[in-house]
Amino acid sequence: MVSSRTVLLTRQFTFACLACLVGSQLIASAAQQPPLLIWVLRVAPLLIFFPGMLADRLRSYIWLCFVCLLYFVTLVLRLFADPTNPIAILGMASVVGLFVGAMLYVRWRAQELREVSEHE
């Protein structure tokens, strides 16, 4: 049994990590100055799930976890190339936090919804 406050804090943590990851992707893009299409391709996969997250659709959080794995791989490669890159370190912390937060939110929110439906 998880409290509603814990579920809410996990949701807020997930949104904070998403914002941090989007920000780190934008900063990394600004440092490289790629064409606009590259900027969009770096950020759009994360922002696609934002409306579903706002609507509290658990399926959006689940798919976001899968997309996080792609960012994780690219950030691991970037960190192996330059282990002292602060933007890559921030991105890695953000993607790990986002994955863990989204995963825990789905688990705890689904448990909370099951408990509510059982009591009705």
Backbone as numpy.savetxt, mean C-alpha at the origin, in Angstrom:
# Nx Ny Nz CAx CAy CAz Cx Cy Cz
-10.73 -11.90 18.54 -11.55 -10.72 18.54 -10.67 -9.47 18.54
-10.87 -8.67 17.55 -10.11 -7.44 17.40 -11.06 -6.27 17.58
-10.60 -5.25 18.28 -11.48 -4.11 18.53 -11.66 -3.28 17.26
-12.74 -2.55 17.22 -13.01 -1.67 16.08 -11.94 -0.59 15.97
-11.41 -0.19 17.11 -10.35 0.84 17.09 -9.10 0.32 16.40
-8.74 -0.93 16.66 -7.57 -1.54 16.02 -7.79 -1.62 14.51
-8.99 -1.99 14.11 -9.30 -2.08 12.68 -9.19 -0.71 12.04
-9.70 0.31 12.71 -9.63 1.68 12.18 -8.18 2.16 12.09
-7.40 1.89 13.12 -5.99 2.30 13.08 -5.22 1.58 11.97
-5.54 0.32 11.75 -4.88 -0.42 10.67 -5.25 0.17 9.31
-6.51 0.56 9.16 -6.94 1.19 7.90 -6.21 2.51 7.68
-6.11 3.31 8.73 -5.41 4.59 8.62 -3.92 4.37 8.32
-3.32 3.37 8.95 -1.92 3.05 8.69 -1.73 2.65 7.23
-2.67 1.88 6.69 -2.60 1.46 5.30 -2.66 2.65 4.36
-3.57 3.59 4.63 -3.66 4.79 3.81 -2.38 5.63 3.90
-1.81 5.72 5.11 -0.57 6.48 5.29 0.58 5.84 4.50
0.68 4.53 4.54 1.73 3.83 3.80 1.53 3.97 2.29
0.27 3.94 1.85 -0.02 4.14 0.43 0.42 5.53 -0.01
0.09 6.54 0.78 0.49 7.91 0.46 2.01 8.04 0.44
2.67 7.39 1.38 4.13 7.44 1.44 4.76 6.74 0.22
4.19 5.61 -0.18 4.71 4.90 -1.34 4.50 5.70 -2.62
3.32 6.29 -2.77 3.07 7.14 -3.94 4.03 8.32 -3.95
4.22 8.93 -2.78 5.17 10.04 -2.70 6.58 9.64 -3.05
7.02 8.49 -2.56 8.39 8.04 -2.88 8.53 7.72 -4.37
7.47 7.19 -4.97 7.52 6.93 -6.42 7.60 8.24 -7.21
6.86 9.24 -6.76 6.91 10.54 -7.44 8.27 11.21 -7.27
8.84 11.11 -6.08 10.17 11.69 -5.84 11.22 10.97 -6.68
11.13 9.64 -6.74 12.09 8.88 -7.56 11.94 9.25 -9.03
10.73 9.46 -9.47 10.52 9.85 -10.86 11.05 11.25 -11.12
10.86 12.15 -10.17 11.35 13.52 -10.34 12.87 13.55 -10.44
13.53 12.66 -9.69 14.99 12.61 -9.73 15.51 12.13 -11.08
14.74 11.27 -11.75 15.18 10.73 -13.04 14.66 11.54 -14.23
13.65 12.34 -14.03 13.01 13.16 -15.05 12.61 12.36 -16.29
11.79 11.32 -16.11 11.34 10.54 -17.26 10.16 11.23 -17.95
9.71 10.71 -19.08 8.52 11.26 -19.73 7.28 11.06 -18.84
6.24 11.79 -19.17 5.00 11.76 -18.38 4.42 10.35 -18.29
4.52 9.58 -19.34 3.98 8.22 -19.34 4.61 7.36 -18.23
5.88 7.52 -18.00 6.57 6.76 -16.95 6.05 7.19 -15.57
5.82 8.49 -15.38 5.25 8.97 -14.12 3.91 8.28 -13.87
3.08 8.25 -14.90 1.75 7.66 -14.77 1.86 6.16 -14.49
2.74 5.48 -15.18 2.89 4.03 -15.00 3.44 3.67 -13.62
4.17 4.58 -13.01 4.72 4.31 -11.68 3.68 4.48 -10.58
2.71 5.36 -10.80 1.77 5.72 -9.74 0.38 5.14 -9.97
-0.04 5.01 -11.21 -1.42 4.59 -11.52 -1.80 3.24 -10.91
-0.92 2.23 -10.93 -1.33 0.94 -10.33 -1.70 1.06 -8.85
-1.11 2.01 -8.16 -1.44 2.20 -6.75 -2.75 2.98 -6.59
-2.94 3.97 -7.44 -4.11 4.83 -7.30 -5.40 4.18 -7.80
-5.28 3.13 -8.60 -6.47 2.42 -9.08 -7.29 1.88 -7.91
-6.62 1.49 -6.85 -7.30 0.86 -5.72 -7.84 1.86 -4.71
-7.48 3.12 -4.84 -7.87 4.13 -3.86 -9.39 4.27 -3.71
-10.17 4.36 -4.80 -11.64 4.45 -4.62 -12.23 3.23 -3.91
-11.74 2.05 -4.22 -12.22 0.85 -3.55 -11.85 0.83 -2.08
-10.68 1.36 -1.75 -10.27 1.44 -0.36 -11.14 2.43 0.40
-11.46 3.54 -0.24 -12.34 4.52 0.40 -13.73 3.95 0.64
-14.19 3.11 -0.29 -15.51 2.48 -0.16 -15.47 1.25 0.76
-14.32 0.95 1.32 -14.13 -0.17 2.24 -14.44 -1.52 1.59
-14.00 -1.67 0.34 -14.14 -2.96 -0.34 -12.88 -3.78 -0.07
-13.05 -4.89 0.59 -11.91 -5.70 0.98 -11.18 -6.27 -0.23
-11.90 -6.49 -1.30 -11.27 -7.01 -2.51 -10.22 -6.03 -3.05
-10.44 -4.74 -2.90 -9.45 -3.75 -3.34 -8.17 -3.87 -2.52
-8.32 -4.08 -1.22 -7.14 -4.26 -0.37 -6.38 -5.53 -0.74
-7.12 -6.59 -1.05 -6.47 -7.85 -1.43 -5.67 -7.68 -2.70
-6.25 -7.05 -3.71 -5.53 -6.84 -4.96 -4.37 -5.87 -4.79
-4.53 -4.92 -3.89 -3.43 -4.00 -3.60 -2.22 -4.76 -3.05
-2.47 -5.79 -2.26 -1.37 -6.61 -1.74 -0.60 -7.28 -2.88
-1.31 -7.75 -3.90 -0.63 -8.36 -5.05 0.21 -7.33 -5.80
-0.33 -6.15 -5.98 0.40 -5.09 -6.70 1.62 -4.65 -5.89
1.50 -4.67 -4.56 2.64 -4.31 -3.71 3.85 -5.20 -3.97
3.60 -6.44 -4.31 4.71 -7.36 -4.57 5.55 -6.90 -5.75
4.92 -6.32 -6.77 5.67 -5.79 -7.91 6.56 -4.62 -7.49
6.02 -3.74 -6.67 6.81 -2.62 -6.17 7.94 -3.11 -5.26
7.65 -4.15 -4.49 8.67 -4.72 -3.61 9.87 -5.22 -4.43
9.59 -5.92 -5.52 10.66 -6.45 -6.36 11.50 -5.32 -6.94
10.85 -4.30 -7.48 11.61 -3.19 -8.07 12.41 -2.44 -7.01
11.86 -2.31 -5.81 12.60 -1.61 -4.76 13.76 -2.44 -4.23
13.61 -3.74 -4.19 14.73 -4.60 -3.80 15.87 -4.44 -4.80
15.54 -4.44 -6.08 16.56 -4.25 -7.11 17.24 -2.89 -6.96
16.45 -1.87 -6.69 17.01 -0.53 -6.53 17.91 -0.46 -5.30
17.52 -1.14 -4.23 18.34 -1.14 -3.01 19.63 -1.94 -3.18
19.58 -3.01 -3.97 20.82 -3.75 -4.25 21.78 -2.90 -5.08
21.24 -2.09 -5.96 22.08 -1.23 -6.80 22.69 -0.09 -5.97
21.90 0.46 -5.05 22.39 1.57 -4.22 21.78 1.45 -2.83
22.44 0.74 -1.91 21.88 0.49 -0.58 21.70 1.73 0.29
22.33 2.82 -0.06 22.22 4.03 0.76 21.22 5.04 0.20
20.49 4.67 -0.83 19.51 5.57 -1.44 18.34 5.79 -0.49
18.17 7.00 0.06 17.10 7.22 1.05 15.69 7.10 0.45
15.54 7.41 -0.83 14.23 7.29 -1.46 13.84 5.82 -1.60
14.81 4.98 -1.95 14.55 3.54 -2.05 14.27 2.94 -0.68
14.97 3.40 0.34 14.73 2.92 1.70 13.33 3.32 2.16
12.94 4.56 1.89 11.59 5.02 2.23 10.55 4.21 1.47
10.79 3.97 0.20 9.86 3.18 -0.60 9.73 1.76 -0.09
10.85 1.16 0.31 10.81 -0.21 0.83 10.04 -0.27 2.14
10.30 0.67 3.03 9.55 0.70 4.29 8.06 0.91 4.02
7.75 1.75 3.05 6.35 2.02 2.72 5.66 0.80 2.13
6.32 0.12 1.22 5.68 -1.03 0.57 5.51 -2.19 1.55
6.45 -2.39 2.42 6.31 -3.45 3.43 5.20 -3.08 4.40
5.17 -1.82 4.84 4.10 -1.38 5.73 2.74 -1.46 5.07
2.68 -1.10 3.79 1.42 -1.16 3.05 0.93 -2.60 2.93
1.81 -3.50 2.60 1.43 -4.90 2.46 0.92 -5.47 3.79
1.69 -5.26 4.84 1.31 -5.80 6.15 0.02 -5.14 6.65
-0.07 -3.82 6.50 -1.27 -3.12 6.94 -2.52 -3.56 6.19
-2.42 -3.67 4.87 -3.57 -4.09 4.07 -3.96 -5.52 4.39
-2.97 -6.37 4.56 -3.26 -7.77 4.87 -3.96 -7.90 6.24
-3.43 -7.21 7.23 -4.05 -7.26 8.55 -5.43 -6.63 8.55
-5.59 -5.54 7.80 -6.90 -4.90 7.74 -7.94 -5.84 7.14
-7.59 -6.52 6.07 -8.53 -7.45 5.45 -8.90 -8.55 6.43
-7.93 -9.08 7.10 -8.19 -10.18 8.04 -9.09 -9.72 9.18
-8.72 -8.59 9.80 -9.47 -8.12 10.97 -10.84 -7.56 10.59
-10.93 -6.88 9.46 -12.23 -6.32 9.03 -13.19 -7.45 8.65
-12.69 -8.46 7.98 -13.54 -9.61 7.63 -14.02 -10.31 8.89
-13.15 -10.44 9.87 -13.53 -11.06 11.15 -14.60 -10.20 11.83
-14.41 -8.90 11.80 -15.38 -7.98 12.39 -16.74 -8.08 11.69
-16.73 -8.14 10.37 -17.98 -8.25 9.62 -18.68 -9.58 9.88
-17.90 -10.66 10.03 -18.48 -11.96 10.36 -19.16 -11.94 11.73
-18.49 -11.30 12.69 -19.06 -11.21 14.03 -20.37 -10.42 14.03
-20.42 -9.36 13.27 -21.63 -8.54 13.19 -22.75 -9.34 12.54
-22.44 -10.07 11.48 -23.48 -10.85 10.79 -23.97 -12.03 11.65
-23.12 -12.56 12.50 -23.53 -13.66 13.37 -24.48 -13.19 14.47
-24.32 -11.93 14.87 -25.15 -11.40 15.96 -26.51 -10.93 15.47
-26.68 -10.85 14.18 -27.97 -10.39 13.64 -28.95 -11.49 13.47
